[in-house]
Amino acid sequence: MSGTTSGLLTGDARHHIPVTDLDAVAAGRVTPRTARRLFGVERTRRMIMFRGVVAAATGTDPGPLPPPADAVELLLRAERADAKAVQEIIDHPAVGVWAVHLLGRLRSPGPPDPAELPLWQDTGYLHSLAAAAALRAGIGASVPVPVRAGTVCLPTLGRAEFPGPHTDDDGVAVLETSVRDTALRHTAAPGAAGARLTYGTRTLCLPRDPRRSGPGWHPVRTLVWYPGGSAHSVALDDADPYRDFRDLHPRREPIGAGEEAQWRRLLARTGRLLTARHPEAAGLVSSTLKAVAPLPRTPRFHPASASYTEAVGSVLASLPHDAAEFAATLVHEARHSVLNSLGHQVRLCRPAGTPGTAEEPLLYAPWRADPRPVQGVLHGAYAFAGVADFWRVERYALRCGRAALAHFEFALWRNAVTEALRALAEPGARSRLTTWGRRFVAELTDRHAPLGAEAVPEHSLAPARDEALDLRVTWRLNHLLPEPETLHALADRWVKGDEATDLPASTLRPLADAPAHEPRGELRRALLLDGSLDAVTDAPALAGRRADLLAADLRLVAGDAAGALAAYRAVLADAPAARPGWAGLALALRARGHRAARPLLDRPELVRALALTLRERKEAAPDPLSLCAWLTGERGPAARDTA
């Protein structure tokens, strides 16, 4: 791959990745040298994207802003004064999100979407980049920048908020910077000469050091941590409108001093934890992580995080509950970032429509509620292999309920990765992998295989097995449907009292609104951590769960299999379509050692569909256990459960 690196719009660089880097990344070992090669390519890629955006935006209507060429000229002036500052701005992860979004808009045929912001607001981010560059490089300039609901973003620096009230009307402010003394140019205080923003009749003066807060000014915080013993800076970015690739221009308030302190404290503790017990993971995370875009704290056991292929080095993350949770999140997202960067150099999966390849299969991934393409399963397997290895070690450093939960997480994700790697080895998925992709999967499989021999205490292993079964059964109920014609023929045989033969095959028909989480997972984790379920029923994740179903779930997780079995049967008698009830019934039957469990564990979608079909025919409401017994070979609909 070749691209521009020696200057903003000129220059050339070529990159080559040795095979040893691919093998090292697959094994989770990212040395500083490997990281430099990976991020060297990211820099070239970003410069190419930037040039593409400038070219595509040139000639478009700039709205109330000057043409894009003015912003480019100012960036070039700033680069001559301080090339490092400009390069850091172009490397800013949010710039990748902006570039992809804007290129998509500029190249999209047809009329614009009226729900989107005016195009000039997106192209105007180029002026925001130039304004930030002028301020950081210490050059004098007067720069018009876009305003959104009274807010101005200066990427990598922060955001200014003019006092309200504001409407949704957008406008333009002007940033005025002055020349910084040469002696101050390379100090740690960008913009030491100060600057001011004018919006209509209102003027806001930025602090002389824009890293500090001031009236109306919310800086991007810089957090310092020490994974591996060396200092690393991480931007806590709650200012940039493109920091969240899932929700551009979010209206979230900037974090306060109290939350900032929590982030600092947790990142410091996480660095110490990784350094002490996870040196390989510490090296991977420290060489990868550049920015954290903070999200609000989520309920326990449900941390939110995400990364994006064009924002390598950035992670969206909810405020963690503790350092171990944060460490597992960072390991997971750092692996995504590394694999995204590797994928920009080496194609691991064949693109859709490649001649000679089979149709893209959609696969089960235990960490997702929806069916996933091969590339998604590969990404998830790689990320969760790191999570499994983290908990493999961490479980021995914890005590009591935290240790029990860590053993559970290790067993769950170890088996999930094994299952995903097995799926990637199937012919349909394997055909989608390139030669290098197959090599990567083989190396990952070899590295992960020894985890299967690790002992796990039974009190953690048993609920991990239950959770794995619950996830798979729930996924099948949500996304697989039996072939209709054969299903109706099977219903005919039930009515006639014939044997259950010629069972219909199931096909993938993804359910669009499948829930992201099944609450039984939270109950299992709460029982391991707290030792009881007394306080869990008020948890936010359980809100909206129907009371009888939650009562059945509580019985199941607490170990009352007989009570859970009766409760799930009652739920299904009242709500026969309730998928969580069918999944719970399968697990209750298994816990009882019941012969009827097998059809519900293997083909839950068939048992449910058959029961609903018979109800639609106005037949007597079939007993689920009788259906299961019939499907296992017992004759006739009159068979009844005697357990």
N, C-alpha and C positions, 0 to 999 in steps of 0.2 A: 504494500500500500504506500502511496506517496501523497504528500500534501504540504501545505504551507506551515512553517514553524518559525522561520528566522525573522519574520516581520508580520505586521497585521494583515497586509494584503499582498506581500511579495515574499519570495524565497521558496525553497523546496527542501524536503527531507524524505528519506525513504527508511522504512522500518522492516526488520526481519525478526521473527520470533523463533528461537531454537526449540526443537522438539522437547528438550529437557524442561523448558518452561511449561509446556502443555502438561507434561507428566507431573511436574511439581504442583501446578494449580489443581489438577485432579486429585492429588493426594492432600491438598489443603496446606501446602507449604509455599508461601509467597515470600521469597527473600527480598531484601531491599533492591537488589539488581533486577530481579524479575519485575518488581513493582515499578521501577523506573522505566523499563521497556514497555510495560502495559500502559502506563500513564503518558509516556511519550507519544504513543499512538493516539490516545484520547485527545492530547493537545492538538495533534495534526488534524484529527477528525473535527474537532471543534472549530479550528480555523477554516477548514473547508466549508463547514456548515455556515459559519459567519459570512464568508464570502458569498455563499449561495443566497443567504437572506438579503444581503446588501444588493446583490444583482436583481433579485426578484422584486424587492421593494422599490427600486429605482423606477421612477415613472408613475408610481401609484399616487393617488390623491393623498397628500400629507395632512389633510384637514387643517386645523388651525396651527399646525406646527410647520417649521421650515422643512425643506426636502431632506431625505435621508443623507444626501451627499454632504450636507453641512455637519451632521453628526459624525460622519466618517472623517471629515477633515479635522474636526476637533480631536477625535481619537488618535489620529496620526500625530497631531501636535503634542498630545499628552504622551504618546509613545516615545517621541524624541526626547522628552524631558525625563520620563521614568518608565522605561520599557517593562520593568518587572511589575509595576502597579497595573499597567494596562493588561499584561498577560494574565495576572491574577483575576482581573475582572472578566476577561474572555473565558477563563477556566471555570468561573463560578458555575456550579451545577445548574442553577436556575436558568442560565443562558441557554443551555441545551434544551430545556423544556420549552422555553420561548421560541427558539429557532424552529423546532419541529412543529409547534403549534402554528406559528406564523406561515411557514412554508406550506403547511396544509391548507391554510386559508387562501393564500395567494394562488395556489395551483388548483383550487377546487372549482370545478365548473358550475355554472348555474348561479342564480341570485344568492346574495348573502343571507344567512340565517338571521331573522329579525331578533332572535333571542340573544345573539352574541353582541359583545361590545362593538362599537364602531371600529372599523379596521385601523383607523389612525391611532387608536389607543394602543393596539398591539404593535404597529410599526413604530410608534412613539417611544417604545421601550429602548430603541436604539439611541434616542436622545438622552434617556435616563442613564444609559451606560456611558455616554460621552460626558455627561455632567459629573458622574462619579469619577471618571478618569481625570477630568480637569481638576477636581477637588483633591484627589489623591496625589496627582503629579505636581500640584502646586503651581498651576499656570492660571493666568487671568483669562476669564471668559464670561460671557453672558449667554446662558443656555436655556431656551424654552423647553419645558418638560411637561408631560401629561399629568393631570390631576384626576383622581378618581374618588368621588365622594369626600372631597376635602383632604385627600391623602396623596403625598408625593413619595415615591420610592427612589432611593439612590442605591443601586445594587452594590452589595458587599459592605455598605456603610450603615444603612438604616432607612427609616421612613419618618417623614414630617407630617404632622397632622395640624391643619389649620382649625381654629375654633369654629364650631358650628353655630346654628344648625345648618345642615347640608341637605340638599336634594340629591337625586340620582344624576343630576346634570354633571357632565364632565367639562373640564376646562383646561387651561394652560397656566402654569406658573413659570417664573423665570428665576433660575439660580445664577447668582453673581459670585464669582470667585476672584480672588486677587492673587497676585504673584507672591509665592512664598520665598523667603530669603534662601539663597543657595545653601547656606549653612544648615538650614532646617530641612532641606529637601529629603534627606535620607534618614531623618529621625523616625522614631516610632509613633509620631503624632501626625498622621496625614491631615492636611488642611489646617495646619497650625495658624495660618493667617486668618482663619475664619471665613465664613460665607453667609449669604443671606438669600432667602427665598421670598419672592413677592408673588402674591396671588390676589389679583384685583387691587383692593385698597389695603390688604393685610400684608404685613411683612413679618417673617420669622427668621431670627438670627440663629444660625447653628453654633454649637459650642466650638471653641477654638480647637479642641480635640474631639472630632465627631464620634469617637468611640465612647464618649461619655454622654449620659442623658442630659437633657436640658428642656426648658419649656417648649412643648410641642414636638420634641425630637426624641425618637426611640431608636437607639443604635442597635446594630447587630452585635450581640455579645460574643466575645471570644473566650472559649473555655480552654483551659490547659490541663492535660492529664499526662500520665507517665506510664503507659503500657510498655513493658520491656525495659523500664528504667530511664527512658529518654523522653524529653518533653515534646508533646505534640499539641498543636492548636486545632481546635474544632470550632466552627462558626455555629452559633445557636441562632438560626435565621427565622425570625418570626415577622420579617418585614417585606420580603420580596413577593410580588404578586404571582410569580411563577414557581414558587418554592414547592407547591403541592400540585403535581401533575394531574391529580384526579379532580382538583377543584381550583381552577385558575381564578385569580383575583378573589381569594376568600375574604369574607368580611369579619374574620376573627380578630378580636382585640389583641394587642401585643401583650406578652406575658409580663407579670409584675415582678417586683423585686423578690418576693417570697418564692415564687415559682422558679425564678432564675437561680436562687440559692439552692433549691432542691436539685435542679439539674447539675449545678456545679458539684454538689456533694455526692450525688449518685455517680457522676462520671468519674470523679476521683476514686471512689470506692471500687467502681468497676475496673478501673485501670490497675489498682492494687490486686484485685482478685485475679484478673487475667495474668498479670505478671507472676504472681505467686504459684499458680497451678496450671496455667494454660499458655505456655510460652509460644507455641506455634500459632494459636488463635490470636494471641496478643500481637504477634508480628503481622498477621494478616489484617487485623482490624486497624492497627496503627498506620499501616502503609496505605490503607484504603479510605478511611473515614476523613472527610473534609468538612462536612456540614450536617447538622441535624435540624430538620424542620419540626418544631415541637407541635404535638397534638395534645388535646386535653387528656387527662388521666381517664382510663377506661376501667370497668369493673375488674376485680382481680380474676386471674386466669384467662383474661381476654386482652392481652396487650395488642395494640394496633401498630403495625409497621408496614412500610412499603418502600420499594426502590424502583428505579426507572432506567431503562437501557440507555437513555440519552442524558442521564444525570448521574453518571458514575461518580462515586465518592460521597453522594448525598443519601440520607435516609430520613424518611418520615417516621416519627416514633411518638407514641403516647408517653406521657410522664410515667416512668416505671414505678413499681411498688417497692422494689429492692434492687440491690446490685446484681444478684444472680439473674433475675429476670432481664435486666438491662444487658448484661453480658451475653446471654443467650440470644437476645434480639440483635445485638450488634454483630455477633458471629454469623447469624443467619443472613442479615442484610449485606454484610461485607462479602460473603460468598456470592451473593447475587451480583454485587458490583464487579467483583473480579471476573465472574463468568460472563457478564455483559461485556466487559472490556476484552476478554479473550475472544468472544464471539465477533467482535468488530475486526479481528485479524484472521481468525480461523473459523471457517464455516463448519459447525458441528452437526447441523441438521439440514437436510435438503429442503429448499423452499417449495411451497405448494405449487403444483403444476410442472415440476421437473419431469421431463420425459423419462419413461422407464420406471417411475416410482409408483407405488400403490397409492390409493386415496388416503389422505391424512386420517389416521385413526384417532378417536377420542378415548382417553383412558381414565381409569380410576386412579386418583391420587388421594391418599388418606388425609392429607392436610387441606384439601379443598372440597367445598360442597358441590362444585360443578365439574363436569368432564373436562379433561385437559388434553391439549395436543402434545405430541412427543416432546417438543422443545420445552413446554411448560413442565412436564414430568421430569425431564432431565434437570432443569433449573431447580425444581423443588427437591429432587433427590440429593443434589449437590448441597443445597442450603441446609437441609435437615440432617444430612450426614454430619455436618459440623455441629449442629445442635445436639445430636445423639452423642457425639464424642465429647462435647462439653459436659453433658450430664453424666457421662460415664465416669469422669474424673470428679466432678463437683459433688456427686452423691456421697462420697466418702469424707468430705469436709464438713458436712452438715449433720445436724442432730435432730432426733425426735421426728415430729411431723414433717419438717422440711426435708429431712433425709428420705423419709418414706415417699414424699412427693417427687423428689429428684430421681429415686429408683424407678418410679412409675413413668416419668417423662423419658428416662433413658430407654426403658423397655418398649414404650409406645413408639418412639421415633426410630429406634433401631429396627424394629419390625416393619415400620412404615417404609423406610428407605429400602430394606431388603425386598419388600413387595414391589416397590416402584422399579427397582433395578431388574427384578424378574420380568416385569411387564416390558421394560425396554429391550430385553433379550428375545422377546417373542418376534416371530418373522415380520409381522406387519409393522411393528415399531422399529425393528432393526433396519428394515429397508429404508426408513426415513433418515437414518443416521449416515453421515459421510464416513469415509475411512478414518478421519481424525476423530469424529464423534464416537465411533466404535472403540477406538483406542482410549479415549477419555473415559467412557463408561467402564471399560475393562479395568483401567487403573483405579477408578473410584470403587468398583466392586471388590478388587483385591484389598484395597485399603479398609473397606467397611467390613469385610467378611469376618475378621477375628472378633468383632463385637458380638457375634452370635453365640460365642462360647462363654461370654461373661455371665456370671451368676447374678440373679436378682432375687431378693427375698420374696417368698410366696405372697405375703400380705400386700406387696406392691405389684407383683407380677400378675396376680389374678385379676385385679381391676384393669390393668393395662390390656390384658387379653380381652376382657369384656368391652373396653373402650374401642379396641381395634375392630371387634365384631360389630359393635353398634354402629361405627362409622361406615363400614362396608354395607351392612344391611340397610341402613338409612339411605345410602347413596343408590343402591339398587331400587329401593322403593320410589325414590324421586325421579330416576332417570331411565329406567327400563320398563318397557311395556310388552306383554305377550302378544304374539300375532293374533289378530281378532278372530279370523275364521276358525283357526284351530282351537282357540279358546272357547268359542261357542260350541264346537263339537265336543270338547271336554265337558262342558256344562251339561250337554245332552246325556253324556254317559253317567254323570253323577245322578241326574234325575231318574234315569232308567235303572240305576243300581248296577251298572256294568263296571268293569275294572278301569282304572285310570291308566290309559295307554296313549301313545302319540302325544306327549306333552308338547305344547307350543313353544317354539323358540322365542326368546325375548330380543327386542331390538332397542337401540339407544334412541330415546326421544327426550332430550334434556328438558327438565322442568325449570322454567325461567326464574321463578320466585322461590327456589329452594332456600330454606333458612341457612345462614352461614354457620350457626352453632346449634348443636343438640344439647339441651340443658343437662342431660345425664352426665356429660363430661365434666361439667362444673361440680355436680354433686359428688362424683368420684374423687375429684381433686380436693374438695372441701373436707370430705371424710378423712382422707389421708393426712391433710395438713392440720385440721382442727381436732380430729379424733371423734367428732360427732357431727350431726347434721342439724343441730338445734338452731343455729343462727342463719342457716343458708336460705331458708324459704323466702326471706325478704330481699334477696339479692336482685339487683336490677336485671340480670340476664334471665331471670325466671319470670319477669313481668309478662303478663299475657298468656302464660301457660294455663290451660284450663285446670280447675282445681282437682278433678278426679284423676286426670292424667298425671299431675304433679304428685298426688298422693301415691299413685302406683309407682312412679319413678323413685320416690323416697323409700318405699318398701323394697324395691329391687336392689337399690344401691346399699341399703342397710343390711341386706342379707336375708330378708324375709321373702324367699322365693315363692312359697305357697300363697302368702298374702298378695304378692305382686301379680301372680298368675290370675287369681280371682279378680283383682282390681283391673287388670288390662282386659280381661274378658268382658267386664262390665262396661269399660270405656268403649270397646268395639261394638257391643250390643247397642249402645246409644249413638255412636259415631263411627260407623263401619269403614268410612273412608280415611280415618285418622292415621296417617302414616307412622307418626311416633308411637301410636298404640300397637301397631303390628311389629315394629322393631322391638319394643319393650316386651311384647308377648314372646317373641323368638328367644330373647335372652332369659326370660323367666322360665320358659320350657327347658332351655339348656341347663340352667341352674338346678332344675328339678331332675335332670337326667332323663327327661321324657322322650319317648321314641318319636313324638310328633315335632320335635325341634328341628330335625334335619331339613324338611322342605322349607321352613321359614328362614333358616339360616342360609340355605343354598339358593332358593328361588322365592324370596318374600314377595316380589312383585307378582308372581304367578298366583300365590295363595290369595293375596288381596284382590287381584283382578277377578279371580274365579268367584270369590265371595260376593263381590259387588255385582257381577254378571247375574248370579243366581238371585240376588235381591231384586235386580231390575226386572227379572222375569216374574216377579211376584211369587216366587217359591217361598217356602218356609225359610226364615232366616237361618242360614247354615251356621252351625257351630264351628268356629275356626279350628278347634282341635280335631273335630271329626273330618274336616277337609284335609288336614295334615295327615291324619292316620290313613285316609283313603289314598292320598297321593303316595304314601309309602308302600302301598300294596294291599291294605285291608279292603275288603269288598263292601260296597253299599253305603249309602248315606245314613243308615241307621246306627252305624258304629258310634260309640260314645266314649268319652274319656272317663276313666275310673280313678284317676289320681286324686 
